[in-house]
Structure formats: structure tokens, C-alpha cells
Amino acid sequence: MIKQENEKLCNLDYLLAMVNGKKHLIIEIMDVFLKQIPEELIIIDQAIIKEDFATIKSYAHTMKSSVSIMSIKSLVPILKEMEDLSEKSTDIERIQELNKILNLLCSIAIEEVEEEKLLM
């Protein structure tokens, strides 16, 4: 699941097609992603500490949209499993494991988006 050395997590082809290559829109969407994802990760981290399954479920669901726009396909099954486990209010240990992977991959994705934004 962890990416290979030269493999990118993000694939901006979908985003480029969605906005017909309009750079100002791409940059706006990147800015939202770069602001929103770290905030959502903090909320999920805090919710896991409190075992607040409703919040974990809600934010895992919301993040699926954000990562889908950036075509970060490897995060979708992680978020889906977190959402499913939270819906059942079960297996906080597994949610914690998934969250570690989520945080790691999101930090890589954020770096990639920041790099791509500089190239715009």
C-alpha cells in the first residue's frame, strides 16, 4: 500500500479534466485541499482519542470526496474501512492503525500537491 519511490499518490488528470485545465480553478481546489485535509486529520485524531465514532465516521466520509478529487485512490479503501468500523462503533484499535496510515499518506499527498502547485 505504501508508494514506490517514483510513484505519485496524487493524479491530477481528473482535476485537470474537471475544470478544463483552468489553472486558477486548479490552484483554488489545491488550496482548499491543503487547508482542509490537515484540519480534518486533527479532528479525526481527536475523535479517535475520545472514541467518538460518529465524528470519525463523518470525517472519514467527508475526506473520501477530497481525496477522490485529487485522485488519491489508495486512501479511499482506508477511509471506507474507518467509516464502516465507526458506523458499527467497533474495533478502535483497527481504526487507530488505519489512521496512522492515513496520516502518513496524507502528509505525502500534501507534499505532492504543494509541489504541483508550484509548477502551475
C-alpha positions as CSV (number, residue, x, y, z in Angstrom):
1,M,0.0,0.0,0.0
2,I,2.9,2.4,0.6
3,K,4.0,4.0,-2.6
4,Q,7.1,3.1,-4.6
5,E,10.0,5.6,-4.8
6,N,8.9,7.5,-8.0
7,E,5.2,6.7,-7.9
8,K,2.9,9.6,-7.1
9,L,-0.1,9.3,-4.8
10,C,-2.0,12.1,-6.5
11,N,-3.0,12.0,-10.1
12,L,-4.3,15.4,-11.1
13,D,-5.6,14.3,-14.5
14,Y,-9.1,14.0,-13.2
15,L,-8.9,17.5,-11.7
16,L,-7.5,19.0,-14.9
17,A,-10.3,17.4,-16.9
18,M,-12.9,18.5,-14.5
19,V,-12.0,22.2,-14.7
20,N,-11.0,22.1,-18.4
21,G,-7.4,22.9,-17.5
22,K,-8.2,26.3,-15.9
23,K,-5.2,26.9,-13.7
24,H,-6.8,29.4,-11.4
25,L,-9.5,26.8,-10.5
26,I,-7.0,24.1,-10.1
27,I,-5.0,26.3,-7.7
28,E,-8.2,27.2,-5.7
29,I,-9.0,23.5,-5.4
30,M,-5.5,22.7,-4.3
31,D,-5.6,25.5,-1.7
32,V,-8.8,24.1,-0.3
33,F,-7.3,20.6,-0.2
34,L,-4.1,21.9,1.5
35,K,-6.2,23.7,4.2
36,Q,-8.9,21.2,4.7
37,I,-7.1,17.9,4.9
38,P,-4.8,18.8,7.9
39,E,-7.8,20.2,9.7
40,E,-9.8,17.0,9.1
41,L,-6.9,14.8,10.2
42,I,-6.7,16.7,13.5
43,I,-10.4,16.2,14.1
44,I,-10.2,12.5,13.3
45,D,-7.1,12.2,15.6
46,Q,-9.0,13.8,18.5
47,A,-12.1,11.8,17.8
48,I,-10.1,8.6,18.0
49,I,-8.7,9.6,21.4
50,K,-12.3,10.2,22.6
51,E,-13.6,7.1,20.8
52,D,-16.1,9.4,19.2
53,F,-17.2,7.0,16.4
54,A,-19.8,9.4,15.0
55,T,-17.2,12.1,14.3
56,I,-14.7,9.5,12.9
57,K,-17.4,8.2,10.5
58,S,-18.5,11.7,9.4
59,Y,-15.0,13.0,8.7
60,A,-13.8,9.7,7.0
61,H,-16.8,10.0,4.8
62,T,-16.1,13.7,4.0
63,M,-12.4,13.0,3.3
64,K,-13.3,10.5,0.6
65,S,-14.6,13.3,-1.6
66,S,-11.5,15.4,-1.1
67,V,-9.1,12.6,-1.9
68,S,-11.2,11.5,-4.8
69,I,-10.9,14.9,-6.5
70,M,-7.2,14.6,-6.2
71,S,-7.4,11.0,-7.4
72,I,-5.6,9.6,-4.3
73,K,-7.1,6.2,-4.9
74,S,-5.1,4.5,-2.2
75,L,-6.8,6.4,0.6
76,V,-10.4,5.6,-0.4
77,P,-10.4,2.0,1.0
78,I,-8.7,3.2,4.2
79,L,-11.3,5.9,4.7
80,K,-14.1,3.4,3.8
81,E,-12.9,0.9,6.3
82,M,-12.7,3.6,9.0
83,E,-16.2,4.8,8.1
84,D,-17.6,1.2,8.2
85,L,-15.9,0.4,11.6
86,S,-17.1,3.7,13.1
87,E,-20.6,3.0,11.9
88,K,-20.5,-0.2,14.0
89,S,-18.8,1.6,16.9
90,T,-16.2,-1.2,17.0
91,D,-12.5,-2.0,16.7
92,I,-11.0,1.3,17.8
93,E,-7.5,-0.5,17.6
94,R,-8.0,-1.1,13.8
95,I,-9.2,2.4,13.3
96,Q,-6.0,3.7,15.1
97,E,-3.9,1.5,12.7
98,L,-5.8,2.8,9.7
99,N,-5.4,6.4,11.0
100,K,-1.6,6.0,11.2
101,I,-1.5,5.0,7.5
102,L,-4.0,7.8,6.6
103,N,-1.8,10.4,8.3
104,L,1.3,9.1,6.6
105,L,-0.2,9.0,3.1
106,C,-1.9,12.4,3.6
107,S,1.4,14.0,4.5
108,I,2.9,12.6,1.3
109,A,-0.1,13.7,-0.7
110,I,0.1,17.2,0.8
111,E,3.8,17.5,-0.2
112,E,2.9,16.3,-3.8
113,V,0.1,18.9,-4.1
114,E,2.3,21.6,-2.8
115,E,5.0,20.7,-5.4
116,E,2.4,20.5,-8.2
117,K,1.0,23.9,-7.2
118,L,4.5,25.5,-7.5
119,L,4.6,24.2,-11.1
120,M,1.3,25.8,-12.0
